[in-house]
Amino acid sequence: MNIKRTKIMEEFIHLTDDMSLFFEELEALRESGIMNMYGAPAWLQENYDLSRKEAIFVFLEWKDKKEREVA
């Protein structure tokens, strides 16, 4: 893990306990097909009262996880 990524992770450490919930919700949203997943950060903001930066962080972590699963 590089220094920049470590600093980002530290900024959002308070979200750690909820990441599995966020990932489950994002996966259900993806499977439902009701929205383009690039709208997911806004959905996270509205449904979980996350800041824009927090929602983008959660989305990018989920996206990275999905990409690793495919690889």
Phi, psi and chi 1 to 4 in degrees:
 res  aa     phi    psi   chi1   chi2   chi3   chi4
   1 MET       -  130.1 -168.0  175.3  -62.2      -
   2 ASN   -81.7  168.3   65.3   36.0      -      -
   3 ILE   -62.3  -42.9  -66.3  171.4      -      -
   4 LYS   -61.0  -45.9 -176.6  176.7 -179.1 -178.8
   5 ARG   -64.4  -38.0 -176.7  153.8  176.9   88.9
   6 THR   -61.7  -43.4  -58.8      -      -      -
   7 LYS   -63.7  -40.1  -75.8 -168.0  161.9  -69.3
   8 ILE   -64.4  -44.6  -68.8  169.6      -      -
   9 MET   -59.8  -40.8  -65.1  -66.6  -70.5      -
  10 GLU   -63.0  -37.5  -71.0  172.5    1.0      -
  11 GLU   -63.2  -31.0 -178.8  178.8   -6.4      -
  12 PHE  -113.1   20.4  -62.1  107.7      -      -
  13 ILE   -57.6  -29.9 -166.4   75.8      -      -
  14 HIS   -64.8  -13.6   62.9  -77.4      -      -
  15 LEU   -91.1   -9.0  -62.4  172.6      -      -
  16 THR   -51.7  -47.5  -57.7      -      -      -
  17 ASP   -64.7  -22.7  -68.4  -18.6      -      -
  18 ASP  -100.8   -1.8  -64.9  -39.5      -      -
  19 MET   -60.9  -39.9  -69.3  -58.4  -88.0      -
  20 SER   -63.9  -37.8   61.1      -      -      -
  21 LEU   -63.7  -47.6  169.5   66.1      -      -
  22 PHE   -58.9  -43.9  -63.7  143.5      -      -
  23 PHE   -64.0  -40.8  -73.9    5.7      -      -
  24 GLU   -62.5  -43.7  -72.7  174.2   19.0      -
  25 GLU   -64.7  -42.8  -68.3  -72.0  -25.6      -
  26 LEU   -65.4  -38.6  -71.6  170.0      -      -
  27 GLU   -64.9  -43.3 -172.5   58.9   24.7      -
  28 ALA   -62.4  -40.4      -      -      -      -
  29 LEU   -62.9  -44.6 -168.0   60.2      -      -
  30 ARG   -61.6  -47.0 -175.8 -168.9   68.7   79.9
  31 GLU   -64.4  -31.3  -71.6  177.0   -2.3      -
  32 SER   -69.4  -28.6   75.6      -      -      -
  33 GLY    70.9   13.7      -      -      -      -
  34 ILE   -78.1  -13.5   61.4  172.5      -      -
  35 MET  -152.1  156.6   70.3 -179.0  -56.0      -
  36 ASN   -68.5  131.9 -178.7  -52.9      -      -
  37 MET   -66.2  -16.3  -71.0  -51.1  -69.4      -
  38 TYR   -70.7   -9.5  -73.2  104.5      -      -
  39 GLY   -88.9   -2.9      -      -      -      -
  40 ALA   -61.3  -38.6      -      -      -      -
  41 PRO   -57.6  -41.6  -29.8   38.6      -      -
  42 ALA   -64.4  -38.7      -      -      -      -
  43 TRP   -62.9  -42.8 -175.7   88.8      -      -
  44 LEU   -61.8  -41.9  -73.2  165.6      -      -
  45 GLN   -59.1  -46.8  -74.9  179.5  -93.9      -
  46 GLU   -69.6  -38.6  -67.5  171.0   15.4      -
  47 ASN   -93.0  -20.1  -70.4  -81.5      -      -
  48 TYR  -126.7   11.4  -71.2   98.8      -      -
  49 ASP    52.9   41.2 -162.7   31.1      -      -
  50 LEU   -90.0  153.1  -61.8  178.3      -      -
  51 SER   -71.5  167.2   70.4      -      -      -
  52 ARG   -58.9  -45.4 -175.9  173.4 -170.7  -82.2
  53 LYS   -63.2  -41.0  -75.0  176.1   65.6  175.8
  54 GLU   -64.4  -45.1  -70.6  169.6  -28.5      -
  55 ALA   -63.4  -40.8      -      -      -      -
  56 ILE   -65.9  -41.2  -70.0  170.4      -      -
  57 PHE   -59.2  -49.4  170.6   77.5      -      -
  58 VAL   -59.7  -45.9  169.7      -      -      -
  59 PHE   -60.4  -46.1  172.7   72.8      -      -
  60 LEU   -66.0  -36.5  -67.5  175.0      -      -
  61 GLU   -64.0  -43.3  -71.2  -65.0  -55.3      -
  62 TRP   -63.8  -44.5  173.2   78.3      -      -
  63 LYS   -61.0  -43.7 -174.1  176.5   75.8   65.7
  64 ASP   -62.3  -40.5  -70.4  -11.4      -      -
  65 LYS   -62.2  -44.5  179.8  179.4 -179.7  -75.4
  66 LYS   -62.2  -40.9  -64.2  -60.2  -67.5  177.2
  67 GLU   -65.4  -38.4  -71.6  172.6   -6.8      -
  68 ARG   -67.0  -34.6  -73.9 -169.0  -55.0  -87.8
  69 GLU   -66.0  -34.4  -71.1  172.9   -1.7      -
  70 VAL   -76.6  -34.7  173.4      -      -      -
  71 ALA   -68.2      -      -      -      -      -
